[in-house]
Amino acid sequence: MTVHDMDKATETYGGFMATLKWAVPVIAVIVFIVVALIAD
């Protein structure tokens, strides 16, 4: 059986959350621009 490596899991989760913190606003801005272009 595999041994759970919590240090590695915590590092991966931290990296994922850091990426998510900037990705969500960028996606929101892109969606806003697309909606504004469609509305015209």
DSSP file (Angstrom, degrees, kcal/mol; ACC not computed):
  #  RESIDUE AA STRUCTURE BP1 BP2  ACC     N-H-->O    O-->H-N    N-H-->O    O-->H-N    TCO  KAPPA ALPHA  PHI   PSI    X-CA   Y-CA   Z-CA
    1    1 A M              0   0    0      0, 0.0     2,-0.2     0, 0.0     0, 0.0   0.000 360.0 360.0 360.0 153.7    0.0    0.0    0.0
    2    2 A T        -     0   0    0      1,-0.0     2,-0.4     3,-0.0     0, 0.0  -0.558 360.0-126.3 -83.9 148.5    1.1    3.6   -0.6
    3    3 A V        -     0   0    0     -2,-0.2     2,-0.4     1,-0.0    -1,-0.0  -0.792  25.5-118.6 -93.2 133.4    2.0    5.8    2.3
    4    4 A H        -     0   0    0     -2,-0.4     2,-0.9     1,-0.1     3,-0.1  -0.595  21.1-154.7 -74.5 124.1    0.2    9.1    2.5
    5    5 A D     >  -     0   0    0     -2,-0.4     4,-2.2     1,-0.2     5,-0.2  -0.815  13.8-179.3-102.9  94.2    2.6   12.0    2.2
    6    6 A M  H  > S+     0   0    0     -2,-0.9     4,-2.8     1,-0.2     5,-0.2   0.824  79.1  57.5 -66.2 -32.7    0.9   14.9    3.9
    7    7 A D  H  > S+     0   0    0      2,-0.2     4,-2.1     1,-0.2    -1,-0.2   0.933 110.3  43.7 -63.0 -44.4    3.8   17.3    3.2
    8    8 A K  H  > S+     0   0    0      2,-0.2     4,-2.4     1,-0.2    -2,-0.2   0.903 114.3  50.2 -66.2 -41.4    3.5   16.7   -0.5
    9    9 A A  H  X S+     0   0    0     -4,-2.2     4,-2.5     2,-0.2    -2,-0.2   0.906 110.7  49.1 -64.9 -41.7   -0.3   16.9   -0.4
   10   10 A T  H  X S+     0   0    0     -4,-2.8     4,-2.5     2,-0.2    -1,-0.2   0.895 111.2  50.1 -64.6 -40.4   -0.2   20.2    1.5
   11   11 A E  H  X S+     0   0    0     -4,-2.1     4,-2.2    -5,-0.2    -2,-0.2   0.913 111.9  47.6 -63.7 -43.4    2.3   21.7   -0.9
   12   12 A T  H  X S+     0   0    0     -4,-2.4     4,-2.3     2,-0.2    -2,-0.2   0.920 112.7  48.6 -64.1 -44.4    0.1   20.6   -3.9
   13   13 A Y  H  X S+     0   0    0     -4,-2.5     4,-2.5     1,-0.2    -2,-0.2   0.905 110.4  51.8 -63.1 -42.4   -3.0   22.1   -2.3
   14   14 A G  H  X S+     0   0    0     -4,-2.5     4,-2.1     1,-0.2    -1,-0.2   0.904 110.7  47.9 -61.3 -42.5   -1.2   25.3   -1.5
   15   15 A G  H  X S+     0   0    0     -4,-2.2     4,-2.1     2,-0.2    -1,-0.2   0.892 111.2  50.9 -64.8 -40.2    0.0   25.7   -5.1
   16   16 A F  H  X S+     0   0    0     -4,-2.3     4,-2.3     2,-0.2    -2,-0.2   0.920 111.4  47.2 -63.3 -44.9   -3.5   24.9   -6.4
   17   17 A M  H  X S+     0   0    0     -4,-2.5     4,-1.8     2,-0.2    -2,-0.2   0.876 110.5  52.6 -66.4 -37.4   -5.1   27.6   -4.1
   18   18 A A  H  X S+     0   0    0     -4,-2.1     4,-0.8     2,-0.2    -1,-0.2   0.909 111.7  46.2 -63.9 -41.7   -2.4   30.2   -5.1
   19   19 A T  H >X S+     0   0    0     -4,-2.1     4,-2.1     1,-0.2     3,-0.6   0.902 110.6  53.3 -65.8 -41.2   -3.2   29.6   -8.8
   20   20 A L  H 3X S+     0   0    0     -4,-2.3     4,-2.1     1,-0.2    -1,-0.2   0.846  98.8  64.6 -63.3 -34.4   -6.9   29.7   -8.1
   21   21 A K  H 3< S+     0   0    0     -4,-1.8    -1,-0.2     1,-0.2    -2,-0.2   0.829 115.1  28.7 -62.6 -33.1   -6.6   33.1   -6.4
   22   22 A W  H <X S+     0   0    0     -4,-0.8     4,-1.4    -3,-0.6    -1,-0.2   0.723 116.3  59.9 -97.8 -23.4   -5.4   34.8   -9.6
   23   23 A A  H  X S+     0   0    0     -4,-2.1     4,-2.6     2,-0.2     5,-0.2   0.895  99.5  55.8 -72.0 -39.7   -7.2   32.6  -12.2
   24   24 A V  H  X S+     0   0    0     -4,-2.1     4,-2.3     1,-0.2    -1,-0.2   0.936 109.1  44.9 -62.8 -48.4  -10.7   33.3  -10.9
   25   25 A P  H  > S+     0   0    0      0, 0.0     4,-2.3     0, 0.0    -1,-0.2   0.898 113.1  52.0 -62.2 -37.5  -10.4   37.1  -11.3
   26   26 A V  H  X S+     0   0    0     -4,-1.4     4,-2.2     2,-0.2    -2,-0.2   0.930 111.3  46.5 -62.9 -44.9   -8.8   36.7  -14.7
   27   27 A I  H  X S+     0   0    0     -4,-2.6     4,-2.6     1,-0.2    -1,-0.2   0.894 110.5  53.8 -63.7 -39.7  -11.6   34.4  -15.9
   28   28 A A  H  X S+     0   0    0     -4,-2.3     4,-2.3    -5,-0.2    -2,-0.2   0.904 109.0  48.4 -62.4 -41.2  -14.2   36.9  -14.5
   29   29 A V  H  X S+     0   0    0     -4,-2.3     4,-2.4     2,-0.2    -1,-0.2   0.915 111.7  49.6 -65.1 -43.0  -12.7   39.8  -16.5
   30   30 A I  H  X S+     0   0    0     -4,-2.2     4,-2.4     1,-0.2    -2,-0.2   0.920 111.5  48.7 -61.8 -43.7  -12.7   37.7  -19.7
   31   31 A V  H  X S+     0   0    0     -4,-2.6     4,-2.7     1,-0.2     5,-0.2   0.907 110.3  51.8 -63.3 -41.8  -16.3   36.7  -19.1
   32   32 A F  H  X S+     0   0    0     -4,-2.3     4,-2.4     1,-0.2    -2,-0.2   0.914 110.6  48.2 -60.3 -43.7  -17.2   40.4  -18.5
   33   33 A I  H  X S+     0   0    0     -4,-2.4     4,-2.3     2,-0.2    -2,-0.2   0.917 112.5  48.2 -63.8 -44.2  -15.5   41.4  -21.7
   34   34 A V  H  X S+     0   0    0     -4,-2.4     4,-2.3     2,-0.2    -2,-0.2   0.916 112.6  48.2 -63.8 -43.6  -17.2   38.7  -23.8
   35   35 A V  H  X S+     0   0    0     -4,-2.7     4,-2.2     1,-0.2    -1,-0.2   0.904 111.0  51.2 -64.4 -39.8  -20.7   39.5  -22.3
   36   36 A A  H  X S+     0   0    0     -4,-2.4     4,-0.9    -5,-0.2    -1,-0.2   0.892 111.1  48.3 -64.8 -38.8  -20.1   43.2  -23.0
   37   37 A L  H  < S+     0   0    0     -4,-2.3     3,-0.3     1,-0.2    -2,-0.2   0.885 112.6  48.1 -67.7 -38.3  -19.2   42.5  -26.6
   38   38 A I  H  < S+     0   0    0     -4,-2.3    -2,-0.2     1,-0.2    -1,-0.2   0.874 106.0  58.5 -69.4 -36.4  -22.2   40.2  -27.1
   39   39 A A  H  <        0   0    0     -4,-2.2    -1,-0.2     1,-0.3    -2,-0.2   0.749 360.0 360.0 -67.2 -23.7  -24.6   42.8  -25.6
   40   40 A D     <        0   0    0     -4,-0.9    -1,-0.3    -3,-0.3    -2,-0.1   0.501 360.0 360.0 -71.1 360.0  -23.6   45.4  -28.2
